[in-house]
Amino acid sequence: MVEKGFIKLTDYREYPVDVMKKRSSEFYGEMKRRRTVRHFSDQPIPRSIIEDCLCTASTAPSGANQQPWSFVVVSDITFKRQIREAAEKTERKFYTGKATQNWVEDLKHLGTDFNKPFLETAPYLIVIFSQLYSFLPDGDKKKHYYVLESVGIATGMLITAIHHAGLVALTYTPNKMRFLNNILSRPSNEKPFMILVVGYPSEDAIVPAISKKLLGDIVTFI
Ligand SMILES: Cc1cc2nc3c(=O)[nH]c(=O)nc-3n(C[C@H](O)[C@H](O)[C@H](O)COP(=O)(O)O)c2cc1C
């Protein structure tokens, strides 16, 4: 007899240890091929693939299961152009004065500047908003818990799903993002979290030669 409000855990699958070992190492092999790409082709992608990836993101854990996220999928060139114009305006200010010397120095190896052509070239911009709070039926504000953590996890799962599908993504965070509320008509309780630029890499795409920290440098087993 299961307590009211609960169901039996039936979806869990246990694997023998050798199978687990294979699955975990194969998944690592798959994930370590993921790279942030900044050069996109304009090759279209069926919308159903993006929908599946968003379904994956929607399964993410969240504080009190509030799922404090909204995803706006932009493929319309008029909106993409508006986003590019607004982003380049704020990025120009950032790169030509607002950014600290250290920040510019830290970004140098990425080869980025205020030009963001991928915002028009890539077939999809998934604009992710975090819902800082929601509204109760009487109009009062309802507090949301661990919003940044929750939206960060859902975004990570979305990036993973996009990579798994065989596409590439750029986690793009313009220095100021509130312009996204105006362009996409989002309410003020929603704060732009990032733009995930999604598509195929261009044929001549290059990526910075970077490395990841070793396990021994980031993990402590106690
Ligand atoms: C929160 C966050 C914000 C980022 N913002 C930008 C950005 O605005 N522009 C950009 O070109 N890359 C951005 N990146 C991508 C990082 O530069 C990239 O993940 C990092 O250099 C490691 O490269 P990799 O993703 O290929 O492993 C961002 C990544 C994260 C996680």
PDBQT file of the ligand as one rigid body, heavy atoms in Angstrom, charges set to zero:
ROOT
HETATM    1  C1  LIG A 301      27.615  30.706 -17.895  1.00  0.00    +0.000 C 
HETATM    2  C2  LIG A 301      28.404  30.744 -19.169  1.00  0.00    +0.000 A 
HETATM    3  C3  LIG A 301      28.453  31.905 -19.906  1.00  0.00    +0.000 A 
HETATM    4  C4  LIG A 301      29.142  31.937 -21.111  1.00  0.00    +0.000 A 
HETATM    5  N1  LIG A 301      29.096  33.076 -21.868  1.00  0.00    +0.000 NA
HETATM    6  C5  LIG A 301      29.710  33.095 -23.067  1.00  0.00    +0.000 A 
HETATM    7  C6  LIG A 301      29.571  34.235 -23.913  1.00  0.00    +0.000 A 
HETATM    8  O1  LIG A 301      28.883  35.197 -23.575  1.00  0.00    +0.000 OA
HETATM    9  N2  LIG A 301      30.214  34.217 -25.108  1.00  0.00    +0.000 N 
HETATM   10  C7  LIG A 301      30.954  33.142 -25.535  1.00  0.00    +0.000 A 
HETATM   11  O2  LIG A 301      31.495  33.191 -26.629  1.00  0.00    +0.000 OA
HETATM   12  N3  LIG A 301      31.081  32.032 -24.750  1.00  0.00    +0.000 NA
HETATM   13  C8  LIG A 301      30.470  31.983 -23.541  1.00  0.00    +0.000 A 
HETATM   14  N4  LIG A 301      30.538  30.850 -22.758  1.00  0.00    +0.000 N 
HETATM   15  C9  LIG A 301      31.263  29.670 -23.255  1.00  0.00    +0.000 C 
HETATM   16  C10 LIG A 301      32.596  29.464 -22.541  1.00  0.00    +0.000 C 
HETATM   17  O3  LIG A 301      33.533  30.416 -22.990  1.00  0.00    +0.000 OA
HETATM   18  C11 LIG A 301      33.056  28.032 -22.812  1.00  0.00    +0.000 C 
HETATM   19  O4  LIG A 301      32.156  27.133 -22.228  1.00  0.00    +0.000 OA
HETATM   20  C12 LIG A 301      34.440  27.770 -22.240  1.00  0.00    +0.000 C 
HETATM   21  O5  LIG A 301      35.401  28.560 -22.895  1.00  0.00    +0.000 OA
HETATM   22  C13 LIG A 301      34.836  26.294 -22.323  1.00  0.00    +0.000 C 
HETATM   23  O6  LIG A 301      34.778  25.853 -23.650  1.00  0.00    +0.000 OA
HETATM   24  P1  LIG A 301      33.954  24.523 -24.035  1.00  0.00    +0.000 P 
HETATM   25  O7  LIG A 301      32.502  24.806 -23.728  1.00  0.00    +0.000 OA
HETATM   26  O8  LIG A 301      34.211  24.322 -25.498  1.00  0.00    +0.000 OA
HETATM   27  O9  LIG A 301      34.461  23.407 -23.176  1.00  0.00    +0.000 OA
HETATM   28  C14 LIG A 301      29.861  30.792 -21.551  1.00  0.00    +0.000 A 
HETATM   29  C15 LIG A 301      29.807  29.634 -20.784  1.00  0.00    +0.000 A 
HETATM   30  C16 LIG A 301      29.085  29.592 -19.621  1.00  0.00    +0.000 A 
HETATM   31  C17 LIG A 301      29.001  28.307 -18.844  1.00  0.00    +0.000 C 
ENDROOT
TORSDOF 0
